[in-house]
Amino acid sequence: MSEGLNRVILLGNLGSDPELRYTQGGTAVLNMSLATNESFLDRNKERQERTDWHRVVVWGARAEGLAKILAKGACVLVEGGLRTSSFEKDGLKRSRTEVHAREICLTGRPPSVVPEAVREMDEPFEPEAASVVRAAGGGGGGGGGASTVAARRAVARAPAREESPSEDDLPY
């Protein structure tokens, strides 16, 4: 019998600052709230927009590093797998589905294309660099896999910043 595949790829904006915690064993855990937007035409041919919220979890040294550079409004591409857990709170049984991230790419997408659901921030998010910053780490094998290729393709489709040419760029 073949094994299944548990894989999620999300491109969205952080709805709040990530929260870094530590387990009793001292392992770092970073919890993030990621908003993804989708627009579609309804039955009346009117454009509608839907925002879905996702819980994203990052473990270990990557969690500590990402906690230092991520902030509310940051546009990130997350690749990972779904984990569902159940617990009891106030006598009621509840469940929670989270994305356990394996790779995270910072897209550097400018705030002008940040979805409306995340746009209501205290201060605007300013990407520090126009290029993509990749925050990958741990876990074997050395890159170049299918998830890396998918992440690079998705980031390549993200809008790039326009920069004015310098004198060195002129053809004459």
C-alpha positions as CSV (number, residue, x, y, z in Angstrom):
1,M,0.0,0.0,0.0
2,S,1.4,3.4,-0.9
3,E,1.8,6.3,1.5
4,G,-0.3,9.4,1.4
5,L,0.8,13.0,0.8
6,N,0.2,15.7,3.4
7,R,1.3,19.0,1.8
8,V,0.1,22.6,1.9
9,I,1.5,25.6,0.1
10,L,0.1,29.0,1.2
11,L,1.0,32.6,0.1
12,G,-0.4,35.2,2.4
13,N,0.2,38.0,4.9
14,L,0.7,37.7,8.7
15,G,-2.3,39.0,10.5
16,S,-0.4,39.7,13.7
17,D,3.2,39.6,15.0
18,P,4.4,36.0,15.4
19,E,4.4,34.6,18.9
20,L,7.5,32.8,20.1
21,R,7.2,30.4,23.0
22,Y,9.3,27.6,24.4
23,T,8.3,24.0,25.4
24,Q,9.2,22.6,28.8
25,G,12.1,20.9,27.1
26,G,13.4,24.2,25.8
27,T,12.4,23.8,22.1
28,A,11.4,27.1,20.4
29,V,7.9,27.2,18.9
30,L,6.7,30.1,16.7
31,N,3.0,30.5,16.1
32,M,1.7,32.7,13.3
33,S,-1.7,33.7,11.9
34,L,-1.6,33.8,8.1
35,A,-4.4,35.4,5.9
36,T,-4.9,34.2,2.4
37,N,-7.3,36.0,0.0
38,E,-9.3,34.7,-2.9
39,S,-11.5,36.7,-5.2
40,F,-14.2,35.2,-7.3
41,L,-17.4,36.1,-9.2
42,D,-20.7,35.1,-7.4
43,R,-23.9,34.0,-9.1
44,N,-24.8,37.7,-9.8
45,K,-21.5,38.2,-11.6
46,E,-20.3,40.5,-8.8
47,R,-16.7,40.2,-7.6
48,Q,-16.4,38.8,-4.1
49,E,-13.3,38.5,-1.9
50,R,-12.9,35.8,0.8
51,T,-10.2,35.8,3.4
52,D,-9.2,32.5,5.1
53,W,-7.1,32.4,8.2
54,H,-4.5,29.7,8.9
55,R,-2.5,28.8,12.0
56,V,1.2,28.2,11.1
57,V,3.7,26.6,13.4
58,V,7.5,26.7,13.1
59,W,9.8,24.7,15.4
60,G,13.4,24.9,16.6
61,A,16.2,27.3,15.6
62,R,14.2,28.5,12.6
63,A,11.5,29.6,14.9
64,E,13.9,31.8,16.9
65,G,15.4,33.3,13.7
66,L,12.1,34.0,12.0
67,A,10.7,35.6,15.2
68,K,13.4,38.3,14.9
69,I,12.5,39.3,11.3
70,L,8.8,38.7,10.8
71,A,6.1,41.2,11.7
72,K,2.4,41.8,11.1
73,G,1.7,42.4,7.4
74,A,4.8,40.5,6.1
75,C,4.0,38.5,3.0
76,V,5.3,34.9,3.3
77,L,5.1,31.7,1.3
78,V,4.7,28.7,3.6
79,E,5.2,25.0,2.6
80,G,4.4,22.3,5.1
81,G,1.9,19.7,6.3
82,L,-1.4,19.8,8.1
83,R,-1.6,18.6,11.7
84,T,-4.9,18.2,13.6
85,S,-5.1,17.9,17.4
86,S,-8.0,17.7,19.7
87,F,-8.3,18.9,23.3
88,E,-10.9,19.6,26.0
89,K,-11.6,23.2,27.1
90,D,-14.3,24.2,29.5
91,G,-15.7,20.6,29.3
92,L,-16.1,20.8,25.5
93,K,-14.1,18.7,23.1
94,R,-12.4,20.9,20.5
95,S,-10.0,20.4,17.6
96,R,-7.4,22.5,15.9
97,T,-5.8,22.2,12.5
98,E,-2.4,23.8,12.0
99,V,0.2,24.0,9.2
100,H,3.6,22.7,10.4
101,A,5.9,24.7,8.2
102,R,8.9,23.0,6.6
103,E,9.9,26.0,4.4
104,I,9.2,29.7,4.6
105,C,10.1,32.2,1.9
106,L,9.8,36.0,2.6
107,T,8.5,37.5,-0.7
108,G,9.3,41.1,0.0
109,R,6.0,42.0,-1.7
110,P,5.3,45.8,-1.1
111,P,2.5,46.9,1.2
112,S,0.4,48.3,-1.7
113,V,-0.7,44.7,-2.6
114,V,-1.3,43.6,1.0
115,P,-4.9,42.4,1.3
116,E,-7.6,44.6,2.9
117,A,-8.0,42.2,5.9
118,V,-4.4,42.8,6.9
119,R,-4.1,46.4,5.8
120,E,-5.6,47.7,9.1
121,M,-2.2,47.8,10.8
122,D,-0.8,50.2,13.4
123,E,2.1,51.0,11.2
124,P,2.8,50.0,7.5
125,F,5.0,47.0,6.8
126,E,8.1,48.1,4.8
127,P,10.1,45.3,3.2
128,E,13.8,45.8,3.8
129,A,14.9,44.4,0.5
130,A,13.4,44.0,-3.0
131,S,14.9,40.5,-3.4
132,V,13.5,37.4,-1.9
133,V,15.0,36.4,1.4
134,R,14.8,32.7,2.0
135,A,14.6,31.4,5.6
136,A,15.1,27.7,5.1
137,G,16.9,25.4,7.5
138,G,17.4,22.0,9.1
139,G,16.3,18.8,7.7
140,G,18.5,16.9,5.4
141,G,19.1,16.6,1.8
142,G,20.4,19.9,0.6
143,G,17.6,21.6,-1.4
144,G,16.5,21.5,-5.0
145,G,13.5,19.3,-4.2
146,A,10.0,19.7,-5.5
147,S,8.9,21.9,-2.6
148,T,11.8,24.3,-3.3
149,V,11.0,24.5,-7.0
150,A,7.3,25.2,-6.2
151,A,8.2,27.9,-3.7
152,R,10.5,29.6,-6.2
153,R,7.9,29.5,-8.9
154,A,5.3,31.0,-6.6
155,V,7.7,33.7,-5.4
156,A,8.7,34.5,-9.0
157,R,5.0,35.2,-9.8
158,A,4.8,37.8,-7.0
159,P,4.9,41.4,-8.2
160,A,8.4,42.9,-8.3
161,R,9.2,46.4,-7.1
162,E,9.9,49.0,-9.8
163,E,13.2,50.7,-9.5
164,S,14.4,53.7,-11.5
165,P,17.4,53.0,-13.7
166,S,20.7,54.4,-12.6
167,E,23.2,56.1,-14.9
168,D,25.1,52.8,-15.2
169,D,22.0,51.1,-16.7
170,L,21.6,53.6,-19.6
171,P,22.6,52.1,-23.0
172,Y,24.7,55.2,-24.1
